[in-house]
Amino acid sequence: GGHEQRGEDGEARLHCASVRTPFLPRPGRLRPGTMKLIYTLIFLSVGVMSVMVFQTVDREFKLHGVKTGLVKTSDEVKRKEDEISELKNKVRGLKQTLATVNVKLDELRMKQELALKTTKEHEDKLQACNKRKDDKQSTCEQEHVAKAKAQQEIQSLKQQILDRDKAICAFADTAKEQAR
């Protein structure tokens, strides 16, 4: 129990004479050094709370930085994935172009081989024709030489016939005179 007392102003005040708290001194009566202890405890409490608040704020800033970094990293990953996808499409297109070029290259090689084969055949035919031509020219030259030789022999024979005819005519003329 407490007793109710009235003060000078008429208000009721509770007087706790029989209730004692072990940590709180009675009002007005403090032991020496108790206020220092209270201030020290308050100072330490504020200091610990300040350190805890600082650590919490620091951790929040670090967490915010990590979240921002994660967002940037995920954006970079997305951008890189898009670039990779685009490059894959380009590679696919280049592979198709390369396949088309390879097919055309194979066709050109086949045409080249055919052209070389045809050229070789034509060269062989040309050589055969040139050989026949040379043979014909040789034959023609031989014929020309033979013709010239024959003409020379003909001229020689004509000359011999003329000479014989002249001799016969001269003989006949002389015989005619003898015969006359």
BELVEN-V974739 format. One line per field, one symbol per residue. ss: DSSP state (@ for helix, = for strand, . for the rest). phi: phi as a letter, one per 30 degrees, with the letter a starting at -180 (. if undefined). psi: psi as a letter, one per 40 degrees, with the letter a starting at -180 (. if undefined). A space follows every 50 residues. Layout:
# BELVEN-V974739
ss: ???
phi: ???
psi: ???
This chain:
# BELVEN-V974739
ss: ..====.....====..................@@@@@@@@@@@@@@@@@ @@@@@@@@@@@@@@@@@@@@@@@@@@@@@@@@@@@@@@@@@@@@@@@@@@ @@@@@@@@@@@@@@@@@@@@@@@@@@@@@@@@@@@@@@@@@@@@@@@@@@ @@@@@@@@@@@@@@@@@@@@@@@@@@@@@.
phi: .cccbccddjddbcccddcbcdccdddjbcddiddddddddddddddddd dddedddddddddddddddddddddddddddddddddddddddddddddd dddddddddddddddddddddddddddddddddddddddddddddddddd dddddddddddddddddddddddddddddd
psi: hiihihadeeihihhgdehhhddhiihegiiheddddddddddddddddd dddddddddddddddddddddddddddddddddddddddddddddddddd dddddddddddddddddddddddddddddddddddddddddddddddddd dddddddddddddddddddddddddddde.
